[in-house]
């Protein structure tokens, strides 16, 4: 459990304490008295002594509670899941938490990976796995609210079109020699009538996160105002529908 708090001091002794206790027992000491003298667990000491007698060392032994729990996926398998999530986000088809829960289950099921019984019963990964997955990849993954991005805009925004836009802008500026008082700032505001995307998993630090929708906006009001501070006393906004 991710919020578990240790209730006892069991298994808190060091490996060196156990090795010293094993040496004392092999020298003829009593198991119980030696365990009490070195403040180690009696049953664990007995197991160490048997290993020492049978194998000549205790390197393969463990004691106390295991700090690392068994993961469903290996590091390589989790890396594949992480890369898929990041790639999906980069092409505007990001995954929600529910999508990732389902993906994790189907990934484990398709590859015959042993999974918790609750996964098989619910046909979905568990919340515990999701929490730990996000913690393990918190430097690469974050939950973001994407901007609704239409398919036309997604396809139109590419290097060729952007370069052409700035080349045209440079040509117009060189030809017309616009002064600052003839340059206008343009902004738009509107009420969207299309679906609102849910929060999705995306690469941490990404400035813009998009999600494909059928249409970005419905009715949009565009406001235009001069950019030169000297004009602010006498200018007025020009508003028109687009």
Number of C-alpha atoms within 10 A of each C-alpha: 6 8 5 6 7 7 6 7 8 12 13 13 15 12 14 9 13 22 18 12 26 25 14 17 19 13 9 9 14 12 19 15 13 21 23 13 10 16 15 21 19 15 13 16 21 17 15 23 23 14 17 18 11 10 10 10 14 19 10 8 12 12 18 13 10 9 6 6 8 8 13 15 16 11 10 9 12 17 13 11 17 21 12 14 23 19 15 16 21 17 13 21 17 27 22 17 16 14 14 20 19 16 17 22 19 17 14 18 15 8 8 9 12 13 15 10 9 11 19 15 9 11 15 18 23 16 12 10 15 16 11 13 15 16 13 12 15 13 11 15 20 17 16 19 16 21 18 22 19 18 15 13 12 14 9 12 10 10 9 9 12 11 11 11 12 11 12 11 12 11 12 12 12 10 9 8 10 11 9 11 12 10 12 12 10 11 10 12 11 12 10 14 11 13 12 14 17 16 18 23 25 28 22 15 10 13 6 11 22 22 26 20 19 12 16 19 17 12 12 14 14 16 16 15 17 20 15 15 9 10 12 11 7 7 11 12 10 10 12 10 10 9
